[in-house]
Amino acid sequence: MEILAVRGALAPHRYTQAEITDTFAGVIARGGVDEKVLRRLHGNAGVEHRNLVIPIEDYAGLEDFGQANDLFIEHATALGAQALEDTLKAANLTPSDVDELICATVTGLAIPSLDARIVSALGLRPDVRRVPLVGLGCVAGAAGVARLHDYLGDRPDRVAALVTVELCSLTVQRDDTSVPNLVASGLFGDGAAAVVARGGTGHGGPVEVLDSRSRLYPDSERTMGFDVSHRGLRIVLDAQVPTIVRRYIRDDVDAFLADHGLSRADIGWWVCHPGGPKVIDAVIDALELTEHDLALTRASLARIGNLSSASVLHVLEDTLRERPPEPGTHGVMLAMGPGFCSEIVLLRATDPDPQP
């Protein structure tokens, strides 16, 4: 399978981390939070700016899950459609060319699902195959690329698209002063991303997908996720995430690469989900990488925050634009998320102008 194009889309309202912290301090538990703790956690998040789906002053008026979810459906559909439209244009394709649409989200509930709404908004064919991925969270960007590869394989007659949309700001709980909620309120942003791919190779895209591997870790269900309450989606975020990454990810990556006759020394570029500063540090330590290897991951976190499933695709777009890999070099896409789990995708840069 060859990736033809990848494009990200951001929510329209952009703020500095300081502006978000100041506003949140006044509304969390009606101003009853320990501001020193809040400002320390936000200051350590590695985030400088974030985009929000509604004006920052409007969040104080969100009263319940239904209101927040109505906003999610409206804005997630529009943002996801924008990301897919931009990506199709970059691939010189039209909506009617898409044979399968995978849509991933974890920050809202939509029935009919977001993919059906995006089909209607953009005018995809009525016989397009739809696959909604719900609940995968941060891992879904990489997992979605892997599922595209499962569907497309070596079939050059097939075109498929992945859309990931996350409006994380709509899930922040104003009555929850727990450390996980305070961390999440300083880390996550709102955005979307899309990938368009075709089966086989030789289509002129910048990268091909060779294989993928999924890994679900034991006794880790309460490491990351959401609890559903009457007020909406309440974050579950265990401080042990970096420890789990250090414990497992090296062996997982090494075993996966070995099955392809490769080692980490053969990987020329890394596309990693920016889970947070400590998670990035854990990946660097576990895989014996350099800061340069994950510089675009850290830069993405600083520029737009953690966009959950969309983040790793933003990093892929940044990689292809800012550091185009040499043709023939191997890359690894890596993301982790609720489960606790990881998804590893083996990539190879293609020759944009192959000689006959």
C-alpha positions, 0 to 999 in steps of 0.5 A, a space after each residue: 500500500 502506498 500513502 498518497 497524501 496526508 494532511 492535518 486540520 486544526 480547530 479555528 481558535 488558537 491560544 497560548 498555553 498561558 491564556 488557556 491556563 489562566 482561563 481554566 484556573 477560573 472555571 475548574 471547580 469554580 476556581 477552587 483548584 490549587 493554582 500552583 499545582 495547575 500552573 506547574 502541571 500546565 507549565 511542564 506539559 511541553 505545550 506552547 500553543 493549542 487550538 480549541 474548537 469554540 472560543 475559550 470564553 464559551 467553555 464556562 457555559 458548557 453544563 452537561 455531556 449532551 451539550 458538549 456532545 452536540 458541539 462535538 458532532 457539529 464541529 467534528 464532522 466539519 473538521 474531519 470533512 475539511 481534513 479529508 477534502 484537503 488530503 484528496 486534493 493533495 492526492 489529485 483525487 475526488 471524493 468519488 474515488 474513495 472505496 473505503 473510509 475509516 474514521 477514528 475518534 474517542 472524544 465524542 459519540 455520534 450515531 450515525 457515526 462520523 464517517 457517515 456524516 462525512 460521506 454526506 458532507 463531501 459527497 462520497 459514493 453511497 457504496 463506500 465501505 465505512 469502518 468507524 474506530 471508536 475507543 482507540 484514542 491516541 493509538 488510532 492514527 497508527 492503527 488506522 494506517 495499519 487497517 488501511 494497509 489490511 484493506 488495500 494490500 496490493 490492490 492498485 484498483 482500490 483507494 481508501 482514506 483514514 480520517 481522525 478527529 479529536 475535540 479533546 477540549 470538550 471532554 475536560 471536566 470542570 468539577 474534577 480537580 484530580 491530577 489526571 484531569 489537570 494534566 489533560 487540561 494542559 496537554 490535549 488540543 483539538 484537531 483532525 488529520 486524514 490519510 489517502 492511500 492506494 493499494 500496491 505501489 508506484 503511484 507517486 506517493 511519498 511512502 509505502 506501508 510494509 507491515 504493522 503489529 498490534 500489542 495489547 499489554 497485560 493488566 493495564 486497562 486502567 492505565 489510560 482511557 475515559 470513564 463515562 459519567 453524567 457529566 461526560 468523559 472523565 479522563 483516566 490517566 495513570 502516571 505509570 504510562 512512561 514506565 510501561 513504555 520503557 518496559 515493553 516497547 524496545 522488545 516489541 519494536 526489535 521483534 517486529 523489525 527482526 521479522 523483516 530482517 531489520 534492526 533499529 540501526 536500519 531505521 532512518 526516520 521515526 514518526 512517534 505520537 507525542 504523548 507528552 514529555 515523559 512519554 517522549 523521553 521514555 521512547 527515546 530511552 527505550 529505543 536508544 534514539 537521539 533528540 534529533 530522531 524525535 525532534 518533530 514529535 516534540 515540536 508538534 507537541 509544543 505547537 499544537 498539543 496532543 491531538 490524540 489519534 490525529 497527532 501521529 498523522 500531523 507528525 507524519 505530515 511534518 516529516 514528509 514536508 520538513 525532513 523528506 526521507 531518502 528514497 528506500 529508507 525505512 521508517 517506523 510509525 509508533 503510537 500508544 493508547 488505551 488498552 494499554 496498547 501500541 501499534 507499530 507500522 513499518 514504512 519505506 520512503 518511495 522514489 517520487 520519480 522512479 526511473 523505468 
